[in-house]
């Protein structure tokens, strides 16, 4: 038996169109303004690019550490299909693969939802 190593955020409904939420999620330079678990993101933002996540060090609040990931999917939301931003660690951490999904779903012309999953 294997342990479930998936972390899911709450589904958050937002009073904004999906394309506005998508613009925030894909504005990597401003990530730290809305995501307290990420100090900085360095990436070109295109599929295949490296994604360098600068994260708070849980062992020392004055330090950060960096993970090297790879942008795999960048699909904007439509009225019919949720947007998906996906990146993973690839082979940067021997013996471990972490996959991060951020999903933006249209709930109508002025509402959307956001959720993220780390597996």
Secondary structure as GFF3:
##gff-version 3
##sequence-region A 1 119
A	DSSP	beta_strand	7	8	.	.	.	ID=ss1
A	DSSP	beta_strand	12	14	.	.	.	ID=ss2
A	DSSP	alpha_helix	18	25	.	.	.	ID=ss3
A	DSSP	three_ten_helix	28	33	.	.	.	ID=ss4
A	DSSP	beta_strand	40	43	.	.	.	ID=ss5
A	DSSP	beta_strand	50	57	.	.	.	ID=ss6
A	DSSP	beta_strand	60	75	.	.	.	ID=ss7
A	DSSP	beta_strand	83	88	.	.	.	ID=ss8
A	DSSP	beta_strand	99	108	.	.	.	ID=ss9
A	DSSP	beta_strand	111	118	.	.	.	ID=ss10
###
